[in-house]
Amino acid sequence: MTALVDFELREAGDSALVLALPERVDPLLNAWCIAVAGALRDSLGSGVRDVVVGYCTVTVYFDPLASDPAWLENRIRALAARVLRPSGSGGAAVDVPVCYGGEYGPDLDEVATFAGCTAGEVAVLHSQTAYRVYLLGFVPGFAYMAAVDPRIARPRRSTPRTTVPPGSVAIAGEQTGVYPGATPGGWNIIGRTPVRPYDPSRPEPFLFRPGDLVRFHPIDRSEYLRLA
């Protein structure tokens, strides 16, 4: 583990502070952000409403009527300066079954054309990588994962869909993710999983957390229907 102190602390309105690192997709920087977020949650008082991890940021939301912003800023700086950058992911291993292509992956052929390969090869390339969960956002349970093999890293669609089915597995550049619910979306849909990324009825509603390592494995339609 190595110390990391090269960060900035910025105001975001009157009720949030953003601790920012260099803007890049870097697993070690993200791991440090996760560690800092944990330290802040453990150490800060009830005046803090939430601590949110980004790719290379930690945002602290606070009640300006219950917290002294100057004290909070000094406290965040002091805690962050003491946190070491972890050398590993520190998260859980999560396995996600995916039925690639067909009715469940309407953009698989376009991704294959982009990559200059077959649809089956896209599924192989997508499923042979372990993806890091960098953050959750957009809607509850949507995990931004990276990095997709550059051969299949097709940019997001020029025209988003008004509705993407729940469980859709998609690619947008170097990112991949699973849509937790029926929402609009512009990512390239290459398959679908019967697994639910977010289920408020479960004891632990969220399937993914920042720092987790996710692997997708192909299943056929009959297996998808059985699991669904």
Contacts in CASP RR format, 6 or more apart in sequence:
PFRMAT RR
TARGET T0000
AUTHOR 0000-0000-0000
METHOD contacts of the structure
MODEL  1
MTALVDFELREAGDSALVLALPERVDPLLNAWCIAVAGALRDSLGSGVRD
VVVGYCTVTVYFDPLASDPAWLENRIRALAARVLRPSGSGGAAVDVPVCY
GGEYGPDLDEVATFAGCTAGEVAVLHSQTAYRVYLLGFVPGFAYMAAVDP
RIARPRRSTPRTTVPPGSVAIAGEQTGVYPGATPGGWNIIGRTPVRPYDP
SRPEPFLFRPGDLVRFHPIDRSEYLRLA
1 84 0 8 1.000
1 85 0 8 1.000
1 86 0 8 1.000
1 87 0 8 1.000
2 84 0 8 1.000
2 85 0 8 1.000
3 84 0 8 1.000
3 85 0 8 1.000
4 21 0 8 1.000
4 29 0 8 1.000
4 32 0 8 1.000
4 83 0 8 1.000
4 84 0 8 1.000
4 85 0 8 1.000
5 80 0 8 1.000
5 81 0 8 1.000
6 21 0 8 1.000
6 22 0 8 1.000
7 19 0 8 1.000
7 20 0 8 1.000
7 21 0 8 1.000
7 80 0 8 1.000
8 19 0 8 1.000
8 20 0 8 1.000
9 17 0 8 1.000
9 18 0 8 1.000
9 19 0 8 1.000
9 20 0 8 1.000
9 73 0 8 1.000
9 76 0 8 1.000
9 77 0 8 1.000
9 80 0 8 1.000
10 17 0 8 1.000
10 18 0 8 1.000
10 20 0 8 1.000
11 17 0 8 1.000
11 18 0 8 1.000
12 18 0 8 1.000
12 59 0 8 1.000
14 64 0 8 1.000
14 69 0 8 1.000
15 49 0 8 1.000
15 61 0 8 1.000
15 62 0 8 1.000
15 63 0 8 1.000
15 64 0 8 1.000
16 59 0 8 1.000
16 60 0 8 1.000
16 61 0 8 1.000
16 62 0 8 1.000
17 59 0 8 1.000
17 60 0 8 1.000
17 62 0 8 1.000
17 69 0 8 1.000
17 72 0 8 1.000
17 73 0 8 1.000
17 76 0 8 1.000
18 57 0 8 1.000
18 58 0 8 1.000
18 59 0 8 1.000
18 60 0 8 1.000
19 33 0 8 1.000
19 36 0 8 1.000
19 57 0 8 1.000
19 58 0 8 1.000
19 59 0 8 1.000
19 60 0 8 1.000
19 76 0 8 1.000
19 80 0 8 1.000
20 56 0 8 1.000
20 57 0 8 1.000
21 29 0 8 1.000
21 32 0 8 1.000
21 33 0 8 1.000
21 56 0 8 1.000
21 57 0 8 1.000
22 29 0 8 1.000
22 56 0 8 1.000
23 55 0 8 1.000
23 56 0 8 1.000
24 55 0 8 1.000
24 56 0 8 1.000
25 55 0 8 1.000
25 56 0 8 1.000
25 134 0 8 1.000
25 146 0 8 1.000
25 147 0 8 1.000
25 174 0 8 1.000
26 56 0 8 1.000
27 88 0 8 1.000
27 89 0 8 1.000
27 132 0 8 1.000
28 85 0 8 1.000
28 86 0 8 1.000
28 87 0 8 1.000
29 55 0 8 1.000
29 56 0 8 1.000
29 85 0 8 1.000
30 53 0 8 1.000
30 54 0 8 1.000
30 55 0 8 1.000
30 56 0 8 1.000
30 132 0 8 1.000
30 134 0 8 1.000
30 135 0 8 1.000
30 210 0 8 1.000
30 211 0 8 1.000
31 85 0 8 1.000
31 86 0 8 1.000
31 87 0 8 1.000
31 88 0 8 1.000
31 89 0 8 1.000
31 90 0 8 1.000
31 211 0 8 1.000
32 83 0 8 1.000
32 84 0 8 1.000
32 85 0 8 1.000
32 86 0 8 1.000
33 53 0 8 1.000
33 54 0 8 1.000
33 55 0 8 1.000
33 56 0 8 1.000
33 57 0 8 1.000
33 58 0 8 1.000
33 210 0 8 1.000
34 53 0 8 1.000
34 86 0 8 1.000
34 90 0 8 1.000
34 210 0 8 1.000
34 211 0 8 1.000
35 83 0 8 1.000
35 84 0 8 1.000
35 85 0 8 1.000
35 86 0 8 1.000
36 58 0 8 1.000
36 79 0 8 1.000
36 80 0 8 1.000
36 83 0 8 1.000
37 51 0 8 1.000
37 52 0 8 1.000
37 53 0 8 1.000
37 58 0 8 1.000
38 51 0 8 1.000
39 79 0 8 1.000
39 80 0 8 1.000
39 82 0 8 1.000
39 83 0 8 1.000
40 48 0 8 1.000
40 51 0 8 1.000
40 58 0 8 1.000
40 60 0 8 1.000
40 76 0 8 1.000
40 79 0 8 1.000
41 48 0 8 1.000
41 51 0 8 1.000
43 75 0 8 1.000
43 79 0 8 1.000
44 51 0 8 1.000
44 60 0 8 1.000
44 72 0 8 1.000
44 75 0 8 1.000
45 67 0 8 1.000
46 66 0 8 1.000
47 62 0 8 1.000
47 63 0 8 1.000
47 66 0 8 1.000
47 67 0 8 1.000
48 60 0 8 1.000
48 61 0 8 1.000
48 62 0 8 1.000
48 63 0 8 1.000
48 67 0 8 1.000
48 72 0 8 1.000
49 61 0 8 1.000
49 62 0 8 1.000
49 63 0 8 1.000
50 60 0 8 1.000
50 61 0 8 1.000
51 58 0 8 1.000
51 59 0 8 1.000
51 60 0 8 1.000
51 61 0 8 1.000
52 58 0 8 1.000
52 59 0 8 1.000
52 61 0 8 1.000
52 135 0 8 1.000
53 134 0 8 1.000
53 135 0 8 1.000
53 210 0 8 1.000
54 134 0 8 1.000
54 135 0 8 1.000
54 210 0 8 1.000
55 134 0 8 1.000
55 135 0 8 1.000
55 144 0 8 1.000
58 80 0 8 1.000
60 72 0 8 1.000
60 76 0 8 1.000
62 69 0 8 1.000
62 72 0 8 1.000
89 132 0 8 1.000
89 211 0 8 1.000
89 212 0 8 1.000
89 213 0 8 1.000
90 211 0 8 1.000
91 209 0 8 1.000
91 211 0 8 1.000
91 212 0 8 1.000
91 213 0 8 1.000
92 209 0 8 1.000
92 212 0 8 1.000
92 213 0 8 1.000
93 212 0 8 1.000
93 213 0 8 1.000
93 215 0 8 1.000
94 207 0 8 1.000
94 208 0 8 1.000
94 212 0 8 1.000
94 213 0 8 1.000
94 214 0 8 1.000
94 215 0 8 1.000
95 214 0 8 1.000
95 215 0 8 1.000
95 217 0 8 1.000
96 169 0 8 1.000
96 178 0 8 1.000
96 193 0 8 1.000
96 195 0 8 1.000
96 214 0 8 1.000
96 215 0 8 1.000
96 216 0 8 1.000
96 217 0 8 1.000
97 193 0 8 1.000
97 194 0 8 1.000
97 195 0 8 1.000
97 216 0 8 1.000
97 217 0 8 1.000
97 218 0 8 1.000
97 219 0 8 1.000
97 223 0 8 1.000
97 224 0 8 1.000
97 227 0 8 1.000
98 123 0 8 1.000
98 126 0 8 1.000
98 127 0 8 1.000
98 169 0 8 1.000
98 191 0 8 1.000
98 192 0 8 1.000
98 193 0 8 1.000
98 216 0 8 1.000
98 217 0 8 1.000
98 218 0 8 1.000
98 219 0 8 1.000
99 191 0 8 1.000
99 192 0 8 1.000
99 193 0 8 1.000
99 218 0 8 1.000
99 219 0 8 1.000
99 220 0 8 1.000
99 221 0 8 1.000
99 223 0 8 1.000
99 224 0 8 1.000
100 108 0 8 1.000
100 119 0 8 1.000
100 120 0 8 1.000
100 122 0 8 1.000
100 123 0 8 1.000
100 126 0 8 1.000
100 169 0 8 1.000
100 190 0 8 1.000
100 191 0 8 1.000
100 218 0 8 1.000
101 108 0 8 1.000
101 119 0 8 1.000
101 123 0 8 1.000
101 190 0 8 1.000
101 191 0 8 1.000
102 108 0 8 1.000
102 191 0 8 1.000
104 168 0 8 1.000
104 189 0 8 1.000
104 191 0 8 1.000
104 192 0 8 1.000
104 221 0 8 1.000
104 224 0 8 1.000
105 168 0 8 1.000
105 169 0 8 1.000
105 189 0 8 1.000
105 190 0 8 1.000
105 191 0 8 1.000
105 192 0 8 1.000
106 189 0 8 1.000
107 154 0 8 1.000
107 157 0 8 1.000
107 170 0 8 1.000
107 188 0 8 1.000
107 189 0 8 1.000
107 190 0 8 1.000
108 119 0 8 1.000
108 122 0 8 1.000
108 123 0 8 1.000
108 189 0 8 1.000
108 190 0 8 1.000
108 191 0 8 1.000
109 119 0 8 1.000
110 154 0 8 1.000
110 188 0 8 1.000
111 119 0 8 1.000
111 122 0 8 1.000
111 152 0 8 1.000
111 154 0 8 1.000
111 171 0 8 1.000
111 188 0 8 1.000
111 190 0 8 1.000
112 118 0 8 1.000
112 119 0 8 1.000
112 120 0 8 1.000
112 121 0 8 1.000
112 122 0 8 1.000
114 152 0 8 1.000
114 154 0 8 1.000
115 121 0 8 1.000
115 122 0 8 1.000
115 125 0 8 1.000
115 151 0 8 1.000
115 152 0 8 1.000
115 154 0 8 1.000
117 125 0 8 1.000
117 151 0 8 1.000
122 152 0 8 1.000
122 190 0 8 1.000
123 190 0 8 1.000
123 218 0 8 1.000
125 149 0 8 1.000
125 151 0 8 1.000
125 152 0 8 1.000
126 148 0 8 1.000
126 149 0 8 1.000
126 152 0 8 1.000
126 169 0 8 1.000
126 171 0 8 1.000
126 176 0 8 1.000
126 190 0 8 1.000
126 216 0 8 1.000
127 215 0 8 1.000
127 216 0 8 1.000
127 217 0 8 1.000
127 218 0 8 1.000
129 147 0 8 1.000
129 148 0 8 1.000
129 149 0 8 1.000
129 215 0 8 1.000
130 213 0 8 1.000
130 214 0 8 1.000
130 215 0 8 1.000
131 145 0 8 1.000
131 146 0 8 1.000
131 147 0 8 1.000
131 148 0 8 1.000
131 176 0 8 1.000
131 213 0 8 1.000
131 214 0 8 1.000
131 215 0 8 1.000
131 216 0 8 1.000
132 145 0 8 1.000
132 146 0 8 1.000
132 147 0 8 1.000
132 211 0 8 1.000
132 212 0 8 1.000
132 213 0 8 1.000
132 214 0 8 1.000
133 143 0 8 1.000
133 144 0 8 1.000
133 145 0 8 1.000
133 208 0 8 1.000
133 209 0 8 1.000
133 210 0 8 1.000
133 211 0 8 1.000
133 212 0 8 1.000
133 213 0 8 1.000
133 214 0 8 1.000
134 144 0 8 1.000
134 145 0 8 1.000
134 146 0 8 1.000
134 210 0 8 1.000
134 211 0 8 1.000
135 143 0 8 1.000
135 144 0 8 1.000
135 210 0 8 1.000
136 142 0 8 1.000
136 143 0 8 1.000
136 144 0 8 1.000
136 206 0 8 1.000
136 208 0 8 1.000
136 209 0 8 1.000
136 210 0 8 1.000
137 143 0 8 1.000
137 144 0 8 1.000
138 183 0 8 1.000
139 179 0 8 1.000
139 180 0 8 1.000
139 181 0 8 1.000
139 183 0 8 1.000
139 198 0 8 1.000
140 180 0 8 1.000
140 198 0 8 1.000
140 205 0 8 1.000
140 206 0 8 1.000
141 180 0 8 1.000
141 197 0 8 1.000
141 198 0 8 1.000
141 206 0 8 1.000
141 207 0 8 1.000
141 208 0 8 1.000
142 177 0 8 1.000
142 178 0 8 1.000
142 179 0 8 1.000
142 180 0 8 1.000
142 197 0 8 1.000
142 198 0 8 1.000
143 177 0 8 1.000
143 178 0 8 1.000
143 197 0 8 1.000
143 207 0 8 1.000
143 208 0 8 1.000
143 212 0 8 1.000
143 214 0 8 1.000
144 175 0 8 1.000
144 177 0 8 1.000
145 175 0 8 1.000
145 176 0 8 1.000
145 177 0 8 1.000
145 208 0 8 1.000
145 214 0 8 1.000
146 174 0 8 1.000
146 175 0 8 1.000
146 176 0 8 1.000
147 174 0 8 1.000
147 175 0 8 1.000
148 171 0 8 1.000
148 173 0 8 1.000
148 174 0 8 1.000
148 175 0 8 1.000
148 176 0 8 1.000
150 174 0 8 1.000
152 171 0 8 1.000
153 171 0 8 1.000
153 173 0 8 1.000
153 174 0 8 1.000
154 171 0 8 1.000
154 172 0 8 1.000
154 173 0 8 1.000
154 188 0 8 1.000
155 172 0 8 1.000
155 173 0 8 1.000
156 172 0 8 1.000
156 173 0 8 1.000
156 186 0 8 1.000
156 187 0 8 1.000
156 188 0 8 1.000
157 186 0 8 1.000
157 187 0 8 1.000
157 188 0 8 1.000
159 186 0 8 1.000
160 184 0 8 1.000
160 185 0 8 1.000
160 186 0 8 1.000
161 184 0 8 1.000
161 185 0 8 1.000
161 186 0 8 1.000
162 184 0 8 1.000
163 182 0 8 1.000
163 183 0 8 1.000
163 184 0 8 1.000
164 170 0 8 1.000
164 179 0 8 1.000
164 181 0 8 1.000
164 182 0 8 1.000
164 183 0 8 1.000
164 184 0 8 1.000
164 185 0 8 1.000
164 186 0 8 1.000
164 187 0 8 1.000
164 189 0 8 1.000
165 179 0 8 1.000
165 181 0 8 1.000
165 182 0 8 1.000
165 192 0 8 1.000
166 179 0 8 1.000
166 180 0 8 1.000
166 181 0 8 1.000
166 182 0 8 1.000
166 196 0 8 1.000
167 178 0 8 1.000
167 179 0 8 1.000
167 180 0 8 1.000
167 181 0 8 1.000
167 192 0 8 1.000
167 193 0 8 1.000
167 194 0 8 1.000
167 195 0 8 1.000
167 196 0 8 1.000
167 197 0 8 1.000
168 178 0 8 1.000
168 179 0 8 1.000
168 189 0 8 1.000
168 191 0 8 1.000
168 192 0 8 1.000
169 176 0 8 1.000
169 177 0 8 1.000
169 178 0 8 1.000
169 189 0 8 1.000
169 190 0 8 1.000
169 191 0 8 1.000
169 192 0 8 1.000
169 193 0 8 1.000
169 216 0 8 1.000
170 176 0 8 1.000
170 177 0 8 1.000
170 178 0 8 1.000
170 179 0 8 1.000
170 186 0 8 1.000
170 187 0 8 1.000
170 188 0 8 1.000
170 189 0 8 1.000
170 190 0 8 1.000
170 191 0 8 1.000
171 177 0 8 1.000
171 187 0 8 1.000
171 188 0 8 1.000
171 190 0 8 1.000
172 186 0 8 1.000
172 187 0 8 1.000
172 188 0 8 1.000
175 187 0 8 1.000
177 187 0 8 1.000
178 193 0 8 1.000
178 195 0 8 1.000
178 197 0 8 1.000
179 185 0 8 1.000
179 197 0 8 1.000
180 196 0 8 1.000
180 197 0 8 1.000
180 198 0 8 1.000
181 198 0 8 1.000
192 224 0 8 1.000
193 216 0 8 1.000
193 224 0 8 1.000
194 224 0 8 1.000
194 227 0 8 1.000
194 228 0 8 1.000
195 207 0 8 1.000
195 227 0 8 1.000
196 207 0 8 1.000
197 206 0 8 1.000
197 207 0 8 1.000
197 208 0 8 1.000
198 205 0 8 1.000
198 206 0 8 1.000
198 207 0 8 1.000
199 205 0 8 1.000
199 207 0 8 1.000
208 214 0 8 1.000
219 227 0 8 1.000
END
